[in-house]
Amino acid sequence: MTASPATRAVEPEPRELYVRHARKNGRRLMSMTALAYDDGACVVDVRLGRGENEETDERRAYRFVDAQQATTFVTEAVEALIYLGCEIRE
């Protein structure tokens, strides 16, 4: 009897909705990327910068039921970063 390799369903790639980058004093602090999935869910991928080396970044992902909830999260985070003196770019 010969075993056949397991077939995995190919998941479609998420669609990028937007990206926001926060900098302070010329240094990158973080970036937030909102990704929409076919099921309506949205994930905000957050990269917290720790230095110049990309490998030292800390990554976190926050999953939301829909893009509106994700956008509310990002908007509130951006407002807090602006209050703290950060420059926000798309």
Contacts in CASP RR format, 6 or more apart in sequence:
PFRMAT RR
TARGET T0000
AUTHOR 0000-0000-0000
METHOD contacts of the structure
MODEL  1
MTASPATRAVEPEPRELYVRHARKNGRRLMSMTALAYDDGACVVDVRLGR
GENEETDERRAYRFVDAQQATTFVTEAVEALIYLGCEIRE
12 37 0 8 1.000
12 38 0 8 1.000
14 35 0 8 1.000
14 36 0 8 1.000
14 37 0 8 1.000
14 43 0 8 1.000
15 35 0 8 1.000
15 36 0 8 1.000
15 37 0 8 1.000
16 33 0 8 1.000
16 34 0 8 1.000
16 35 0 8 1.000
16 36 0 8 1.000
17 34 0 8 1.000
17 35 0 8 1.000
17 36 0 8 1.000
17 42 0 8 1.000
17 67 0 8 1.000
17 70 0 8 1.000
17 71 0 8 1.000
18 33 0 8 1.000
18 34 0 8 1.000
18 74 0 8 1.000
18 90 0 8 1.000
19 31 0 8 1.000
19 32 0 8 1.000
19 33 0 8 1.000
19 34 0 8 1.000
19 90 0 8 1.000
20 31 0 8 1.000
20 32 0 8 1.000
20 74 0 8 1.000
20 78 0 8 1.000
20 88 0 8 1.000
20 89 0 8 1.000
20 90 0 8 1.000
21 28 0 8 1.000
21 30 0 8 1.000
21 31 0 8 1.000
21 88 0 8 1.000
21 89 0 8 1.000
21 90 0 8 1.000
22 28 0 8 1.000
22 29 0 8 1.000
22 30 0 8 1.000
22 31 0 8 1.000
22 78 0 8 1.000
22 81 0 8 1.000
22 86 0 8 1.000
22 87 0 8 1.000
22 88 0 8 1.000
23 29 0 8 1.000
23 86 0 8 1.000
23 87 0 8 1.000
23 89 0 8 1.000
24 84 0 8 1.000
24 85 0 8 1.000
24 86 0 8 1.000
24 87 0 8 1.000
26 87 0 8 1.000
27 51 0 8 1.000
28 49 0 8 1.000
28 51 0 8 1.000
29 48 0 8 1.000
29 49 0 8 1.000
29 81 0 8 1.000
29 86 0 8 1.000
30 46 0 8 1.000
30 47 0 8 1.000
30 48 0 8 1.000
30 49 0 8 1.000
30 81 0 8 1.000
31 46 0 8 1.000
31 47 0 8 1.000
32 44 0 8 1.000
32 45 0 8 1.000
32 46 0 8 1.000
32 74 0 8 1.000
32 77 0 8 1.000
32 78 0 8 1.000
33 44 0 8 1.000
33 45 0 8 1.000
33 47 0 8 1.000
34 42 0 8 1.000
34 43 0 8 1.000
34 44 0 8 1.000
34 67 0 8 1.000
34 70 0 8 1.000
34 71 0 8 1.000
34 74 0 8 1.000
35 42 0 8 1.000
35 43 0 8 1.000
35 44 0 8 1.000
35 45 0 8 1.000
36 42 0 8 1.000
36 67 0 8 1.000
37 43 0 8 1.000
40 65 0 8 1.000
40 66 0 8 1.000
40 67 0 8 1.000
41 63 0 8 1.000
41 64 0 8 1.000
41 65 0 8 1.000
41 66 0 8 1.000
42 63 0 8 1.000
42 64 0 8 1.000
42 65 0 8 1.000
42 66 0 8 1.000
42 67 0 8 1.000
42 69 0 8 1.000
42 70 0 8 1.000
43 61 0 8 1.000
43 62 0 8 1.000
43 63 0 8 1.000
43 64 0 8 1.000
43 70 0 8 1.000
44 61 0 8 1.000
44 62 0 8 1.000
44 64 0 8 1.000
44 70 0 8 1.000
44 73 0 8 1.000
44 74 0 8 1.000
45 59 0 8 1.000
45 60 0 8 1.000
45 61 0 8 1.000
46 59 0 8 1.000
46 60 0 8 1.000
46 61 0 8 1.000
46 62 0 8 1.000
47 57 0 8 1.000
47 58 0 8 1.000
47 59 0 8 1.000
48 57 0 8 1.000
48 58 0 8 1.000
48 59 0 8 1.000
48 60 0 8 1.000
49 56 0 8 1.000
49 57 0 8 1.000
49 58 0 8 1.000
50 56 0 8 1.000
50 57 0 8 1.000
50 58 0 8 1.000
51 57 0 8 1.000
62 70 0 8 1.000
62 73 0 8 1.000
64 70 0 8 1.000
64 73 0 8 1.000
78 88 0 8 1.000
81 88 0 8 1.000
82 88 0 8 1.000
END
